[in-house]
């Protein structure tokens, strides 16, 4: 069978590869602490599950509006106006099975072969994968540790050419946990406005901010009409397996994206959309408790990593990842990640899984219990001490 040449440009996520390796070791009897997968370890709140069950019982099991149920789109618009202070037209809200489809559909709708996209590096690997799949050129802009893993705006601007069609942002950021400040967003908005560039802003971790508040580039003057805002329910409401996401897009992009939905998945499961309505309109106690718990975990893992000779880690402002600098250990990040998994039973991710500028770092997800984090830190410290012996 001959596959399309485009398939060679489509990448994957190293987290799932490492998960499979860790599970294979567990099957052979090894105890593994999992710090590789980025999903909350909390259960979906009961009121959300109950809403889905009620919707099932009420017959919401058939095809529905491909753009998303109007009541859910209306609640998403209200939520964004409340949290970001921007008036959102529900007709510009599109509901999809998870947040990734919004990215994929937007990139497919916007890009042609030879176009260019500026994106952060290191970053969520699917950005680069989707860009290359369309035949466009992925233009990485390095995130610097000394800048708390934020853009050097001069470098971003230097990456702009006549072919630049899109700038991708992610704040709070995977894998570094960095948070863009308002001055960063304004500078990027100025570049986008000057060169007539669309911005795709991935804000899936918006609620996981530990100091200060979340800011969206879409809230800046003139930016709502040139921003594709990507978000979803997976992280904030512990609904990763439910596959429920959404985008807010410029009016002229609604029809093209809806047509891509019709040609691929038809619609998003209606009873799950009803669960989304409950998530937004119901009690928010579970979300607040989860974020408070993640803050405790963040402080524990970062403090523990900084106490291990040869490892240093900046305090991330958001998301639930620690991006630890391991350059003093004299190993590549992949060598260290393999060593920690096979010798210490701790599953982490090599920074290069997030791009070339991830070398010298490993990503550790603290979406696990305090007890597991403490055990992982003990194992990492023991394993690293053996390297120095």
Backbone torsions as a table, in degrees:
resi	resn	phi	psi	omega
1	UNK	NA	130.7	179.2
2	UNK	-97.7	120.1	179.6
3	UNK	-89.2	156.7	175.2
4	UNK	-60.9	141.5	177.0
5	UNK	-60.9	-25.4	179.5
6	UNK	-62.2	-26.4	-176.9
7	UNK	-63.5	-25.7	179.2
8	UNK	-69.9	-17.2	179.7
9	UNK	-91.0	-8.6	-175.7
10	UNK	-91.4	115.8	-177.2
11	UNK	-90.2	-159.8	-177.8
12	UNK	-145.9	-166.8	176.9
13	UNK	-117.0	126.4	-178.2
14	UNK	-65.7	-23.0	-179.0
15	UNK	-59.1	-39.8	-178.2
16	UNK	-74.5	-31.2	175.9
17	UNK	-66.6	-45.5	179.8
18	UNK	-67.4	-37.4	176.1
19	UNK	-57.5	-44.5	178.7
20	UNK	-62.6	-40.5	178.1
21	UNK	-64.5	-42.1	179.9
22	UNK	-65.2	-40.6	179.4
23	UNK	-67.2	-32.7	175.9
24	UNK	-65.5	-39.4	176.7
25	UNK	-66.6	-39.5	177.8
26	UNK	-63.1	-37.0	179.1
27	UNK	-64.1	-23.8	178.6
28	UNK	-94.3	5.7	173.7
29	UNK	105.5	-1.2	179.9
30	UNK	-81.3	139.8	174.3
31	UNK	-87.8	124.1	-176.1
32	UNK	-121.4	133.9	171.6
33	UNK	-94.4	121.9	-173.4
34	UNK	-92.1	110.9	174.0
35	UNK	-121.3	21.9	-175.4
36	UNK	-99.9	-32.5	-173.6
37	UNK	-90.0	132.2	-178.2
38	UNK	-97.7	73.8	173.4
39	UNK	-145.1	142.5	179.9
40	UNK	-57.2	140.8	178.8
41	UNK	-91.5	12.6	178.0
42	UNK	-89.3	156.7	176.2
43	UNK	-81.1	150.7	173.2
44	UNK	-59.2	132.3	-179.5
45	UNK	-52.1	143.9	-174.7
46	UNK	-60.1	-37.8	-177.6
47	UNK	-64.9	-31.5	178.5
48	UNK	-71.4	-43.2	177.3
49	UNK	-62.0	-40.6	-179.6
50	UNK	-64.8	-37.6	179.2
51	UNK	-65.2	-39.0	177.7
52	UNK	-65.4	-42.5	179.2
53	UNK	-62.2	-43.9	179.1
54	UNK	-62.8	-40.6	179.0
55	UNK	-65.2	-38.7	175.2
56	UNK	-60.2	-46.7	-178.7
57	UNK	-65.6	-26.0	179.9
58	UNK	-90.6	7.3	171.1
59	UNK	88.8	18.0	178.7
60	UNK	-83.0	66.0	-175.6
61	UNK	-126.2	12.3	-176.1
62	UNK	-111.8	174.8	174.8
63	UNK	-53.6	151.8	176.7
64	UNK	-142.5	-176.7	179.6
65	UNK	-51.1	124.3	-176.7
66	UNK	-64.1	-25.3	179.0
67	UNK	-80.1	-16.3	-176.6
68	UNK	120.3	152.9	179.8
69	UNK	-62.2	130.8	-179.7
70	UNK	-54.1	-40.6	179.1
71	UNK	-62.4	-37.1	177.9
72	UNK	-69.3	-42.9	179.6
73	UNK	-61.8	-35.9	178.5
74	UNK	-66.8	-40.2	179.6
75	UNK	-69.6	-36.3	176.1
76	UNK	-62.6	-43.9	178.6
77	UNK	-60.6	-43.0	178.4
78	UNK	-63.0	-42.3	-178.7
79	UNK	-63.4	-41.7	-179.5
80	UNK	-68.9	-36.2	176.6
81	UNK	-65.7	-36.7	179.7
82	UNK	-69.6	-45.4	-173.1
83	UNK	-85.5	-33.4	-175.7
84	UNK	-108.7	-12.6	179.1
85	UNK	73.0	26.3	-179.9
86	UNK	-120.6	136.4	177.8
87	UNK	-75.9	117.4	-178.1
88	UNK	-110.9	129.4	175.9
89	UNK	-80.5	121.6	178.4
90	UNK	-55.2	-23.3	178.5
91	UNK	-72.1	-11.0	176.2
92	UNK	-102.5	6.2	177.1
93	UNK	-96.9	133.2	179.0
94	UNK	-125.9	128.8	-178.9
95	UNK	-101.0	134.4	-176.0
96	UNK	-135.8	164.8	176.7
97	UNK	-76.0	80.1	-174.5
98	UNK	95.3	168.6	-177.9
99	UNK	-81.1	-27.5	-177.6
100	UNK	-56.2	-41.7	179.6
101	UNK	-57.8	-34.1	178.3
102	UNK	-61.2	-43.0	177.9
103	UNK	-61.9	-50.1	-175.3
104	UNK	-63.2	-48.1	-179.4
105	UNK	-62.9	-40.0	-179.3
106	UNK	-65.3	-43.5	-179.9
107	UNK	-66.2	-40.7	177.0
108	UNK	-64.0	-38.7	-176.8
109	UNK	-73.7	-27.3	-173.0
110	UNK	-96.7	-35.9	-164.6
111	UNK	-101.4	146.7	172.2
112	UNK	-126.1	166.1	179.3
113	UNK	-58.1	131.0	-179.3
114	UNK	97.4	-17.9	174.8
115	UNK	-67.9	163.4	-178.1
116	UNK	-126.2	146.8	179.9
117	UNK	-131.6	127.5	174.6
118	UNK	-90.5	131.9	-179.2
119	UNK	-146.1	156.0	-178.9
120	UNK	-73.5	149.6	176.7
121	UNK	-143.8	121.2	6.2
122	UNK	-72.0	159.4	178.6
123	UNK	-165.8	175.0	174.6
124	UNK	-51.8	119.6	-169.8
125	UNK	-64.0	-18.5	-177.4
126	UNK	-67.9	-26.1	177.8
127	UNK	-57.8	-55.9	-178.2
128	UNK	-61.7	-40.2	-179.3
129	UNK	-60.3	-47.1	-178.2
130	UNK	-67.3	-38.9	179.1
131	UNK	-60.0	-51.4	-176.5
132	UNK	-64.9	-32.2	-179.5
133	UNK	-61.4	-32.2	-179.5
134	UNK	-79.9	-10.3	-174.9
135	UNK	91.8	0.3	177.4
136	UNK	-79.2	168.1	-179.6
137	UNK	-99.1	126.1	177.0
138	UNK	-87.2	122.9	-177.6
139	UNK	-113.3	101.2	-176.9
140	UNK	-77.1	140.5	171.9
141	UNK	-118.9	122.9	-171.7
142	UNK	-68.0	140.6	170.3
143	UNK	-99.9	127.9	-173.0
144	UNK	-101.0	131.9	178.6
145	UNK	-58.1	-41.5	-178.3
146	UNK	-66.5	-14.8	173.9
147	UNK	-103.8	22.5	-176.4
148	UNK	57.8	37.0	177.9
149	UNK	57.8	45.7	172.6
150	UNK	-115.0	167.6	-177.9
151	UNK	-66.3	147.8	158.9
152	UNK	-89.8	108.8	-172.1
153	UNK	-61.7	-34.1	178.7
154	UNK	-63.7	-39.0	178.2
155	UNK	-69.1	-39.0	177.4
156	UNK	-60.5	-47.8	-179.2
157	UNK	-63.7	-35.2	179.8
158	UNK	-67.3	-22.0	179.3
159	UNK	-81.1	-9.6	-178.4
160	UNK	-76.8	133.4	173.8
161	UNK	-130.7	-177.8	178.1
162	UNK	-66.0	-17.0	-178.8
163	UNK	-95.9	-1.3	-177.7
164	UNK	-70.1	120.3	-179.1
165	UNK	-109.9	-21.7	-169.8
166	UNK	-150.1	142.0	168.7
167	UNK	-119.1	128.8	179.3
168	UNK	-103.2	131.0	175.7
169	UNK	-119.9	153.7	173.9
170	UNK	-147.0	109.7	-179.4
171	UNK	-149.8	126.4	-9.0
172	UNK	-55.8	155.0	-162.1
173	UNK	-107.7	139.3	170.4
174	UNK	-108.0	120.1	21.3
175	UNK	-105.9	0.5	-167.6
176	UNK	-90.1	-19.3	-175.1
177	UNK	78.2	9.2	-179.2
178	UNK	-71.1	157.8	179.6
179	UNK	-129.6	124.4	177.9
180	UNK	-70.7	136.9	178.1
181	UNK	-90.2	164.7	-176.6
182	UNK	-58.7	-35.0	179.3
183	UNK	-66.5	-33.5	175.5
184	UNK	-64.4	-48.1	-177.1
185	UNK	-63.0	-40.1	179.8
186	UNK	-65.2	-39.6	179.7
187	UNK	-66.1	-39.8	178.7
188	UNK	-68.6	-39.2	177.2
189	UNK	-62.0	-38.0	178.6
190	UNK	-63.5	-41.1	178.3
191	UNK	-64.9	-45.7	-179.4
192	UNK	-61.0	-41.0	179.7
193	UNK	-69.0	-40.9	-177.8
194	UNK	-65.0	-37.4	-175.1
195	UNK	-107.8	8.2	178.0
196	UNK	56.2	57.6	-178.0
197	UNK	-113.0	137.8	174.3
198	UNK	-79.4	147.6	177.9
199	UNK	-115.9	131.3	171.0
200	UNK	-104.8	115.1	-175.7
201	UNK	-110.6	107.9	179.8
202	UNK	-87.0	110.0	-174.1
203	UNK	-119.6	34.1	-174.4
204	UNK	-63.5	-24.2	-179.4
205	UNK	-100.8	24.6	-171.0
206	UNK	-55.7	-33.5	-177.0
207	UNK	-83.9	-12.3	-177.4
208	UNK	-94.0	67.6	177.3
209	UNK	-118.7	126.5	-172.2
210	UNK	-100.5	-20.7	172.4
211	UNK	-139.1	139.5	-179.5
212	UNK	77.9	-154.1	-178.3
213	UNK	-139.9	163.9	-179.8
214	UNK	-79.4	137.7	175.2
215	UNK	-122.1	141.3	177.8
216	UNK	-115.1	137.7	177.2
217	UNK	-63.6	-23.5	179.3
218	UNK	-65.9	-19.6	-178.1
219	UNK	-82.5	-9.7	-179.4
220	UNK	-78.8	151.1	-176.9
221	UNK	-54.2	128.1	176.9
222	UNK	80.3	-3.3	-173.4
223	UNK	-92.0	-20.5	-179.9
224	UNK	-60.6	-34.3	-177.6
225	UNK	-79.9	-7.2	177.1
226	UNK	-125.8	16.0	-178.6
227	UNK	-116.1	136.1	168.2
228	UNK	-102.0	108.0	-178.0
229	UNK	-93.8	122.7	-177.4
230	UNK	-110.4	130.8	178.7
231	UNK	-156.1	-177.2	-178.9
232	UNK	179.7	-173.6	-173.3
233	UNK	-104.7	-8.5	-171.3
234	UNK	-57.2	-49.4	-174.4
235	UNK	-82.9	-52.8	-172.8
236	UNK	-63.5	-32.0	-176.2
237	UNK	-117.7	19.2	178.0
238	UNK	50.9	52.0	-175.8
239	UNK	-122.8	37.9	-174.5
240	UNK	-58.2	-41.3	-177.6
241	UNK	-80.3	-10.5	-179.4
242	UNK	-75.3	-26.3	-179.0
243	UNK	57.2	77.0	178.7
244	UNK	-140.9	112.7	179.6
245	UNK	-137.5	178.0	178.9
246	UNK	-157.6	161.8	174.1
247	UNK	-133.3	149.5	169.0
248	UNK	-113.6	119.7	-170.1
249	UNK	-127.6	158.0	172.9
250	UNK	-57.7	148.9	-173.6
251	UNK	-52.3	-39.8	-176.0
252	UNK	-71.7	-10.2	178.8
253	UNK	-95.6	-10.6	-176.0
254	UNK	-61.3	-53.8	-177.1
255	UNK	-61.8	-45.7	178.3
256	UNK	-59.5	-40.9	-179.2
257	UNK	-70.2	-39.4	177.7
258	UNK	-62.5	-37.7	177.3
259	UNK	-65.4	-36.4	175.9
260	UNK	-65.6	-37.6	176.3
261	UNK	-62.7	-47.0	-178.8
262	UNK	-61.0	-35.8	-179.1
263	UNK	-81.5	-6.6	-177.2
264	UNK	-121.8	-65.0	-174.1
265	UNK	-113.9	-2.0	180.0
266	UNK	72.7	-55.6	-178.5
267	UNK	-168.1	172.3	174.9
268	UNK	-95.7	138.0	-174.8
269	UNK	-47.4	120.9	-172.6
270	UNK	-66.1	-37.5	-178.7
271	UNK	-69.9	-26.7	175.2
272	UNK	-72.6	-33.7	175.9
273	UNK	-64.2	-35.6	175.9
274	UNK	-64.7	-35.3	174.9
275	UNK	-63.5	-36.1	177.2
276	UNK	-63.9	-38.0	176.6
277	UNK	-60.3	-44.3	179.2
278	UNK	-65.1	-38.4	179.4
279	UNK	-58.2	-42.5	-176.7
280	UNK	-78.3	-34.6	-172.9
281	UNK	-99.5	-15.6	-177.8
282	UNK	-86.0	-171.5	-180.0
283	UNK	-59.1	143.0	-179.5
284	UNK	-106.6	12.5	-176.9
285	UNK	-58.3	-42.8	-176.8
286	UNK	-62.9	-40.3	178.6
287	UNK	-62.8	-46.9	-178.6
288	UNK	-63.7	-41.0	178.7
289	UNK	-65.1	-39.8	-179.2
290	UNK	-64.2	-45.3	-179.3
291	UNK	-63.6	-40.5	178.4
292	UNK	-62.4	-39.6	178.7
293	UNK	-67.9	-39.9	178.3
294	UNK	-63.7	-34.3	178.2
295	UNK	-63.6	-41.8	176.6
296	UNK	-61.1	-42.8	-179.6
297	UNK	-66.0	-41.1	177.7
298	UNK	-57.3	-49.9	-177.3
299	UNK	-61.9	-37.9	180.0
300	UNK	-66.7	-49.4	-174.1
301	UNK	-70.8	-38.2	-180.0
302	UNK	-68.9	-42.4	177.4
303	UNK	-62.2	-41.1	179.9
304	UNK	-67.4	-40.9	178.9
305	UNK	-65.2	-40.1	-179.1
306	UNK	-70.1	-15.8	177.8
307	UNK	-87.0	-6.9	-179.5
308	UNK	-92.5	120.6	179.6
309	UNK	-56.8	132.3	179.1
310	UNK	94.3	-8.6	179.5
311	UNK	-122.1	139.1	173.5
312	UNK	-136.7	152.9	-177.0
313	UNK	-151.2	126.3	175.2
314	UNK	-72.2	151.6	178.4
315	UNK	-78.1	112.5	-179.2
316	UNK	-71.7	142.1	-179.1
317	UNK	-84.8	-15.2	-178.0
318	UNK	-159.7	-171.7	-175.0
319	UNK	58.9	-156.9	177.3
320	UNK	-141.3	51.2	179.1
321	UNK	-132.1	141.6	169.4
322	UNK	-107.1	131.8	-178.6
323	UNK	-114.2	95.0	-168.4
324	UNK	-92.7	135.4	177.8
325	UNK	-82.8	122.4	-176.5
326	UNK	-121.7	18.6	-174.2
327	UNK	-62.1	-29.9	-178.0
328	UNK	-72.0	-10.4	-179.2
329	UNK	-82.2	-11.4	176.0
330	UNK	74.6	23.3	177.9
331	UNK	-127.9	156.4	170.5
332	UNK	-71.5	159.3	-179.2
333	UNK	-64.0	-34.3	178.5
334	UNK	-68.7	-39.8	177.4
335	UNK	-61.2	-43.7	-179.6
336	UNK	-67.2	-43.2	179.5
337	UNK	-60.6	-41.7	177.8
338	UNK	-65.1	-40.9	-179.8
339	UNK	-63.7	-45.9	-179.2
340	UNK	-63.9	-37.0	179.5
341	UNK	-69.9	-51.3	-171.7
342	UNK	-79.9	-29.4	-176.7
343	UNK	-102.5	-27.9	-176.3
344	UNK	-114.9	-11.4	-179.2
345	UNK	70.1	36.7	175.9
346	UNK	-123.7	118.7	-178.2
347	UNK	-91.2	114.5	176.1
348	UNK	-127.7	178.2	179.3
349	UNK	-119.8	136.4	174.1
350	UNK	-67.2	139.6	-179.1
351	UNK	-60.5	-27.4	-179.7
352	UNK	-69.4	-12.6	172.6
353	UNK	-67.2	-10.2	-179.1
354	UNK	-115.5	11.7	177.7
355	UNK	126.1	166.1	-174.3
356	UNK	-61.4	-31.1	-178.0
357	UNK	-83.7	7.0	173.9
358	UNK	-86.5	-5.1	178.0
359	UNK	-60.8	138.9	-178.3
360	UNK	93.9	3.5	-178.1
361	UNK	-135.9	155.3	166.7
362	UNK	-125.4	147.6	177.1
363	UNK	-102.0	132.5	177.1
364	UNK	-122.8	121.5	176.3
365	UNK	-84.8	126.2	177.0
366	UNK	-99.3	30.9	173.6
367	UNK	-85.2	56.0	178.2
368	UNK	-151.5	174.4	-172.4
369	UNK	-69.5	159.6	175.2
370	UNK	-59.1	-37.2	179.8
371	UNK	-64.0	-42.7	178.5
372	UNK	-65.4	-38.6	178.7
373	UNK	-64.6	-43.9	178.0
374	UNK	-59.9	-43.3	179.3
375	UNK	-65.3	-42.0	178.6
376	UNK	-61.7	-42.7	179.5
377	UNK	-62.7	-40.6	177.3
378	UNK	-61.2	-44.7	-178.8
379	UNK	-66.3	-41.8	-179.9
380	UNK	-63.9	-44.2	179.9
381	UNK	-60.8	-42.9	178.9
382	UNK	-63.8	-44.6	-178.0
383	UNK	-65.6	-41.4	179.8
384	UNK	-67.5	-36.4	179.5
385	UNK	-63.4	-31.6	178.5
386	UNK	-68.8	-30.4	178.7
387	UNK	-65.2	-35.5	-177.4
388	UNK	-82.2	-12.9	-176.0
389	UNK	-73.7	NA	NA
